[in-house]
Amino acid sequence: MKVQKIMVIYKYKLGDYFDKSSVHLQIGAKILSINKQDNEWFLWAMIDPYETKMEERVIRMTSTGQLLRKVDSLEYLSTVFDGVYVWHFFEEKQRRI
C-alpha cells in the first residue's frame, strides 16, 4: 500500500516594497502565489509539515518596463495588479555545480 504524502499551504510575509526578499521554506516547498493582503506582501507555498530541513528562497520583484538582469537564473512566479502598478515576481534559482 502506497503512503500518500501530506502537504499544507502556509503563508509567509515578504518585504513591503522590495527589489529582493528572501524567505526560509521547507526543502521541496512549492511556491503557489504572491499577492497583497491588508496592504502587505505575502507568499503562499505548499509545504510538507513534517520536513525539518529548510532552505532560503530568494524572490525578486520588478515592475513593468524595468530592466531585468541575470534572467537565465530567474523563474517566473506571478504577476500582481496593485492599483496603477503591475508587479512581476521571480525566484532566483541557485546554480548547481
C-alpha positions in Angstrom: 0.0 0.0 0.0 1.4 3.4 -1.0 1.6 6.0 1.7 0.3 9.4 0.5 2.3 12.5 1.3 0.6 15.1 3.3 1.0 18.8 2.4 -0.3 22.0 3.8 -0.4 25.6 2.4 1.3 28.2 4.5 1.6 32.0 4.2 4.9 33.9 4.6 5.3 37.6 4.9 7.6 39.4 2.4 9.1 42.9 2.5 6.8 45.8 1.8 8.2 47.2 -1.4 11.3 45.3 -2.3 13.6 44.5 -5.1 14.8 41.3 -3.5 13.5 39.4 -0.5 14.3 36.0 1.0 12.1 33.5 2.8 13.1 30.3 4.5 10.9 27.4 3.4 11.0 23.6 3.9 13.0 21.7 1.4 10.7 20.8 -1.5 8.2 23.6 -0.9 6.2 24.7 -4.0 5.6 28.4 -4.3 1.9 28.8 -5.3 1.3 32.6 -5.3 2.4 36.0 -4.3 -0.1 38.8 -3.5 -1.0 41.6 -1.3 -3.3 41.2 1.8 -4.1 44.1 4.0 -1.5 46.2 2.2 1.3 43.8 2.9 3.1 41.3 0.6 2.8 37.6 1.2 3.9 34.4 -0.5 1.8 31.2 -0.3 3.6 27.9 -0.5 2.6 24.2 -0.3 4.9 22.5 2.2 5.5 19.2 3.9 4.7 20.0 7.5 7.0 17.1 8.6 10.0 18.3 6.7 12.5 19.8 9.1 15.2 20.9 6.7 14.9 24.5 5.5 16.3 26.4 2.5 16.5 30.1 1.7 14.4 31.1 -1.4 15.2 34.4 -2.9 12.3 36.4 -4.5 12.7 39.3 -6.9 10.1 41.9 -7.6 10.1 44.2 -10.6 7.6 46.5 -12.3 6.6 46.6 -15.9 9.2 48.3 -18.1 12.1 47.8 -15.6 15.3 46.1 -16.8 15.9 42.5 -15.6 19.5 41.2 -15.2 20.6 37.6 -14.9 17.3 36.4 -16.5 18.7 32.9 -17.0 18.7 32.4 -13.3 15.1 33.6 -12.8 11.9 31.6 -12.7 8.6 33.4 -13.2 6.2 33.1 -10.3 3.4 35.6 -10.5 2.1 39.0 -11.8 0.1 41.2 -9.4 -2.1 44.2 -10.3 -1.8 46.7 -7.5 -3.8 49.9 -8.3 -1.9 51.7 -11.1 1.1 49.4 -10.6 1.8 46.0 -12.1 4.4 43.9 -10.3 6.2 40.7 -11.6 7.7 38.2 -9.2 10.6 35.8 -10.0 12.5 33.3 -7.9 16.3 33.3 -8.2 17.3 29.8 -9.0 20.6 28.6 -7.4 23.2 27.4 -9.9 24.3 23.9 -9.0 27.9 22.9 -10.0 
